[in-house]
Amino acid sequence: MKSNRSLSMLIFLVVLGAGLAFAYATHERGKGPDWQFCAVIAASLAAAILLASSVQVADQWDRAVVLRLGQFHALKGPGLFLIIPIIDAIPYWLDTRVITTAFKAEKTLTKDTVPVDVDAVLFWKIIDPKKAALDVADYRSAISWASQTALRDVIGKTVLADMLEGRDKISGQLQKIIDERTEPWGINVISVEVKDVLIPSTLEDAMSMQAQAERERQARVILGDSERQVAEKFAEAAKSYERNPVALHLRAMNMLYEGLKENATIVIVPSTAVESMALGGLAGMTALTMGIGQERAAVAKAEAVPGGKPSGPPPLEVG
């Protein structure tokens, strides 16, 4: 990170401008030779550089690591602070905000020997700038490599099914492993999010076929269970009709009526059903004749209209 140089530049310009004005004023009055004029300008330039270098400004989220003669001196910031030019140096400006780092593992074998590509994101922040600056050479690169190796270790210990279904569990394991590795560097891992798990296309097709077969099996099981329940209800109804012949007869008449009201003129009923449902009796024939009579009346009314034609098939003849 770079420091805010606006104030330093302003101080540099002010000091240099004041030195130049003083040198010009003394030269115009004739109080000194030309070499003295050049010396004043040089001194003004040196003073401006030293003052501008000694004044530093750190943003709210920045921390400056100050080394004095090569040794750690202090952490400065945020805000305005002073250093001794030449003696003090600022090798690192550290950002203490939450930082995101994307990392991934390609063609890594799972516990059941399936190659997968996994993409993840790491959220971390610096909690000890001194350790981050002094204990590791490049903390950003170190975090990236630590995250990748941890991801490969977790993938190698996890089967594919658990990886596809339990991303939260994998994220928790990664966070714990990476946090243990980066804690000595003064870095805290906030969370790890697994974005995507990519598997080979051939395996995707096989898993799709497996899921389809599983759904079909469940559908057949549900259909068979439904048929069993219907059969049980039919058995209960049969027992009720066996003890009550009148109810069976009414049910038969209702079925016949439902068939006739849908513009049907011919109803084919097995002889066994006629005997068991008592449709061959007087009541059954009466209901059938009433339905046929209504149909014939509708046909006669259509023929009475000039050019009219019956809309349905010829009436049923009852001998």
Order of alpha helices (4+ residues) and beta strands (2+ residues): alpha-alpha-beta-beta-beta-beta-beta-beta-beta-alpha-alpha-alpha-alpha-beta-alpha-alpha-alpha-alpha
